[in-house]
Amino acid sequence: LFGVLSTEKHRLFFGFTMSDHLNNTRILHFKNKGRNADELRRRRTDISFELRKSKREDTLSKKRSLHVQSVEIDEATTSVLRDGNGLLMILQNAQSPDPIVQLNAVQQARKLLSSDRNPPIDDLIHSGILPVLVNCLGPHNSPELQFEAAWALTNIASGTSEQTKAVVHSGAVPLFLQLLQSPHMNVCEQAVWALGNIIGDGPHFRDYCIELGIIDPLLEFIKREVPIGFLRNVAWVIVNLCRSKEPPPSTLTISKLLPALSVLVHHPDMSVLVDTVWALSYLTDGGNDQIQMVIDAGVVPKLVQLLNHREVKVQAAALRAVGNIVTGSDEQTQVVLNCEALSYMPELLAHQKEKINKEAVWFLSNITAGNREQVQAVINAGLIPTIIKLLEKSDFATQKEAAWAISNVTISGQREEVAFMVSQGVIPAMCSQLNSRDVQVVQVILDGLNNILKMAGDEVEVITQQIEDCGGDSFLFVTFCSKF
């Protein structure tokens, strides 16, 4: 068993001179400062934040409605834009007292905005048509006109933030909310879509829509028998409501959304399921209080089961969600472990998608940052040898997560856990990363090696020799210097 490394023993096995290593100045910047439990928790939160911050989600914050044949759209676009008075004519006709003329004009505007090649959104905004389209949403209009106007505004709101802002400032949101009560399903769905684009622009418009009362009527559609396409849009809007974390949705909003998400997470439709799980992953990205709300909603067992889903998009979203949960407290982490999450890891670590490998190791690094029993659970699951192999040979992003997972064991674990890793060949794998160009990886590896040496006891000579044999003698030099 490892004992405690004394300074005398540490000095005994440095069989090299200071001049041998003075040329390796870069490594001198990586002295182990030591990491206590609080710092470890902060570090594991930081790394998870770094992972989540990159935009890898398979959901879109905005989307355009393109139901018309592209040939029809392109012909309409070319015809109108060729005629300098084309937009002016659309604007005038959209205000015509003749309902047929008005509907045709709004429909033509919608076709222009549905072009899949540079739709003239700004041209239409500058023409002054926004107030006209918003007026067409009113209850005094036919459902056909409401639908066409809502479709046009949906596509304007799918554009830049400035274009979305123009729709909001034209007074469209209250009328869209009224349309959620329409007896015509296609009108309701188009209003939902438009609101989703507005909410997807960011937390300011999200909170504005929430303040005006979008949550309750939106969730009513989940209880009703609506077409699957409609339900997909509802699930997508819920994703947008959960997406931003600066600031996150209010506790009241989350408490309203979670019961609906608890239902949708069991839905058989792939699109609905993917959006639902991403929504839960966003909610678990908001700190321990939000994590606890998700746990209390009872969805963790299902999220863990989805790690084995046949569709990689579902797996990725579920892995992100449970990965976020284990960035919480040890108690919150244990909830995931109690659902047998570790039993799914071998397949995820061997997944053909590198993205899945990386996030699986990130998940495990959060477990090894927990208490000793949680570290032992990773060992008992037979995962340490695989992590060591991934540290030595995999894509760089996965290696980085493996470095954290291994180093965390040297902090959260004790002599027995560290001795087991050494017996599995962790020293050569760690030393293989000492030449990494990533400063953080080198620091994490150095911390881990230093912790191993501190616990080596009578095995310090063997460990030191392993490090030297693997080209890690510069690390030994730094450790030696740090004693003075």
N, C-alpha and C positions, 0 to 999 in steps of 0.2 A: 504494500500500500504506500501511496505517496505520503511523505511527511512534510514538515515545514523546512524550507530552504534557508540555511543560515548564510550570512554574508561571507563567512570563511569558506564554506564549500563553493559558494558562487565564484569566489576569486580563484579557487584552486584549479578550476578547469578552463581558465582562459589562457590557453597556451599560445598566445600570439602577442606581438608588441603593438603599442599604440601607433607607431609609424606605419604599420601594415595597413592601417585603415583610415589614415588622415585624408586620403584622396576621396573617400566615400562620404562627402559632407552631406549629401542629400539625406542619408538615412539618419543623421544626427537630429533631424527635426522631428523625429517620431518617438520621442521618449514617452513611455507609458505614464500618464498622469494618475491613473487609477480611476475606477468608475464605481461609485456607490449605487445603491438600489434606485435612488431618485434619478440619478443621471442615466442609468440604464433604461429606466422607464421613458425618460425624455428622448433618449436616442432611438428607442424602438418606435416611439411615436413619430419622430422626425423622419425616419426611413420610410415609414408607411405613408406619411404625407408626401414625401418625394415621389413615391411610386404612384400615388393616386393623382398627383398634380398633372402628370403627363396625360395628354388627351388620347386615351386608348379606348374610350367607351364606344360601344356599338349603337348608341342612340344619338339622334340628332336633336338639337335644341329647337331648330326651325325646319319646316319642310313646306314645299310648294305643291299646290294641287294641279295636276297635269292630266286631266281626264280627256282632253280633246286630241284628235289626231294631229300630229305635228304638221302634216301638209296643210290642213285647214288653218292652223295657227300661222304658219309662215306666210301663206297667201294673204291672210288678213293683215298681218304685220306689214308686209311689203306694200300692200295697197294703201294702207293708212299713212305710213311714214313717207311714201312717195309723194303724197298730196300734202302740201304744207298746211292746208286747212283741215286735214283729216281729224286731228285731235279736237280742234275747235268744233267741228261738226258733231263729234261724239258727245262733247260736253253739252252742246245746245240740245241735242236730241234726248239726252239723258234727263233733261228737265221738261220734256214735252208733256203736255196734258194728255196726249194720245198714249194710252198704256202700251199699245203694240210698238209704236215708235220708241218709246222710252225703254221697253224691255230689250229691243234689238240693239239700242245704243249701249246699254249696260253690258249686254252679252258681248258686244264687239270689244268693249274695254277689257272684259274678262279674258277674251281670247288673246288680246295683245299681251296681257300679263301672264298668260299661260305658255308663252313661247319658251322653248327650252334653250334658246340662244339669245342672250342679252335682252330680256324683256325690258321695254321702255318705262321702267317704274318711275324714274325721276321726271321724265317727260310728262307722264300722266299726272304726277303730283303737282308739277309746275303749271299744268293746264287749269288747275283749280277744281278738279273733279272729285276730290276727296269728300268735301261736304255734301256733294250731290249723292255719292255712293252711300254715305252714312244715312242720309235722309231716306234712301230706298230701303233701309233696314226697318223703318218704322212699322208699327202694327197696322197702319191704314193701307199698306201695300199688299199686293198679291204675293203668295208664297214663292212663285216663280221669280218675281223681281227681287224679293228678299234673298233668295238662294244665289242668284247671279251676282248681286252686289256683295254678299258675304264672301263669295268665292273670289271676286276681284280684290277685296280688302285683305283676304287671307294671303294672297300672293304678294301684295304690297308689304304686308307685315312680315313676310318671310325674308325680306331683304336686309339691308344694313340697319344699324341701330337708329340712324336718323330717319330712315324710311318707316321703321316701326313706330318711332316717336310721332311721326306725322299722322299716322293712323290713330294713335291714342289721343293726341291733341285735337283731333277732329271730332272727338266725342263718341267714338265707335263702341267703346267697352260697355257702357250701360245698355246700349241697344243689343249688343251681342248677348249680354246676360239675359235680357228679355226674351231673346230668340231661343234660349234654352228651354223655354216653356211652350214653344210652338208645337202644335199637334202634328206638324209635318216633319218626319224623321230626317229627311235630307237637309232641311233648314237647320234643325238642331245640330246635326253632325257638323255642318259647315261652320256654325257658330263656335262649336267646341274647337274645331281646327284653328280658326282665327285666334281664339283666346290662347290656344297652346303656343302659337307663334309669338304672341305678345308676351306671355309669361316667360317664354324661352329667351327673351332678350336680356333678362337679368333680374336681380332681386327687387329693384325699384318697381318695375311694372308687375312683377309677381305679387308683391305686397299690395299694390294698388288693386289688382283684380281680387285678391283675397278680401281686402277691405270692402269692396263692393258686393261681396257675397257669392263668389264662384263655387266655393267648396261644396255646399249642400246640394245644389242642383246638379253639379257634376257627378257626385257620388250616387245620386238617385238613378242615373243611367245604369249603374252596375246592378241594381236591384231589378231593373226592368228587362224585358226581353228585347234587346236591341240587336241589329245585325252585327256580325263579327267584325266587319270593317269599322263600324261605329265604336265598338268596344275597344278596338285597338287604338283608336284615336283618344279615347278616354284614358286608357292606360298610359299613353304617351304624354298627355297633359299632366297626369299625376307625376310622371318622371320629372317634367319641367318644374313642377311645384316643389319637388324635393331636391332639385339639382344644385342650386347655389348654396354655398356655406358662408358667404361674406355679405350680409349675415345669413345664417340658416333660417329656415321657416320657424315660426313661433311654436312654442310647446303646444298651444291650443290647436294650431293647424296640424301638427304632427299627430296629435291625439285623435283628430278627426280622420286623418288619412290611413292610419295604421289598421283599423278594422277592415277597411276596404282592401288594403294590400294583403291582409291575412286571408282574405277570400280569393283574391286574384292569383296568389302564389300557387294555388292548386289548379289553376285553369289549364286546360289541355292545349290551347292555342299557343303556338311557339312565340309569336310576336308579343302577345299579351304577357306571357310568362317572362320573356327577356326584359321587357320594360318594367315589369313589377319587381323583378330581382334587382335591376339596376336602381330603381327607386329606393329599395331597402338598403342597398349599398351606400347610396348617398346619405341616407338618414344615419347610418352607423358611422359616417365620416364626420360627425359633429360633436365629438366628445363623449365622455362617459355617461352623462345624463341621457343623451339621445340613444346611446347604445343600450342603456337599461330599458328605455321605452320599447325598443325593438324586441329585446329579450322578453319583456313582460307581455308583449303581444302574442307570444307563443309560436313565432315563425322559425326559430332557430333549428329545430329538428328537420323541418322541410328544407331549409337552406342547405343543411349538411347533406341531406339526401340528394339534392340537385347537383352536388359535386360529381355524381356518377351519371349525370344526364347524357344522353346520346348526342345532343347538340352542343358544340363547343361554345357557342355564344351564351348558352345557359350556364355551362360550367364556369366560364370566365366570370360572369356576373356573380354567381354564387360564391366562387372563391374570393372575389373581392369583398363581398359582404361579410363572410365569416372571417376573412383576414382583418377587416376593419374592427370586428367585434373583439378579436384577441389583442388589439392594441389597447383595450381597456384594462380594468383591474384584473388581478389574478382570479377573483371570484367570477367575473364576467367571462374570462378566458376558460374557466373550468366548465361553464355551461356548454360551450362548444365541444370541449373534450368529452363531456358526459354523453354527447350524441354520437360518439365513436368517429369523430372527424378524422382521427389519425389513420383509421383503417382505409380511408380513401386516398391517402397520400402516395403510396407506392405507384399507383396508376398515374396520378397527376405528375409525379416526378419523372416518369418515363414517357409522358405525353409527347406526341409528335410536334406539338406547338411549343416553341420556346417561351412564348408569353405565359403559357400555363406552367411550365417548369419554374420560371422565375417567380411567379406569384405563389406557387406552392412552397418554394423555399423561403420566400418572404413570410408566409404564414407560419412556417416552422420556426423561423428566427424570432417571431413574437412569442411562440410557446417556450422556446429555450431562454427567453428573457423573463420567464415567470418564476415560480418557486421551484424548490428542488424536486418536489413530486411531479411537477409538470415536465421538468427536464427528464426525469426518469421515465415518464410516459413515452417520450420520444424515443428513448433508448429501447424500452420494452417493445415498441412497435417495429423495431429493426430498421429505423430510418437513418441512423448515424452513418453507416457505411455508404449509403447512397449520397448523403449530403457531402461526405468527404470526396467521393468520386466527382461530384458536380463541382466542388471547389477546385479540383485539379484539372478537370477537363469539361468545359461547357462554354456556352456563350458568356461574354463578359458580365452582362447584367445578372445572370444567374450566379456566376461566381461571386459577385459582390454580395448577393443575399446569403450565399453559403458561408462567406467569411463572417457575416454577422451571426448567423446561426451557430457556427462553431465557437466564435469568441464569446457569445453569450453563455454557452455551456460552462466556460471557464470562470464565469462570474456567478451565475445562478446555481451551478452545480457545486459539488464538493469533490474530495479526492477520488472517490470511487468512480464518479461519472467522468472525470478528466482522465483517469487511468484507463478507463474503457476506450475513450477516443484515441489515446496514444496506442493502445493495443491494436486498433483498427487502422493505423497508419496515418494519423492526422498530421504528424509533424512534417513529412515530405509535402503533403498537400498544402499546408500553410506556407511553408517556405517557398513553394512555387509561385506564390503571389507577392513575395517581397519586392519583386522588380516591377510591380504594376505601376502604370502611369497615374493611377488614381490615388491621390493622397489619402483619401478616406479609407480605402481598402488597405493600404499599407499600415495606417494607424490601427485599424481594427485587428489586423493580423499580429502586429507587434504587441498590442495589448494582450491578445490571447496567448502568444508565446511566453510573454513575461509572466502571466498568471500560471501557466503550466509549470514554469521553472520554480515559481514560488511554492508550488505544492509538490515538487518532485521529491524532496527529501533524499533518501538513499539512492534514488534513481537519477539524481541530477547529472551524474557523469554520463549515463546512457542517453539521457535527453539531450545534453549538450553535444555529445558526439553525433547524434542524429541531425541536430541542427547544423553542425559544421559540415557533415557529409552532404547535406542538401544545399550548401552554399549560403547558409544563414549566419555565417560567422560575423558579418557586419552587425547583425542584430545583437550577438553576444557582446561585441565591442561596445555598443551603445549601452547595454545593460550594465556592463562593467563600469563604464564612465559614470553612470547615474549613481553609483554607490559612493562617489567622492564629492 
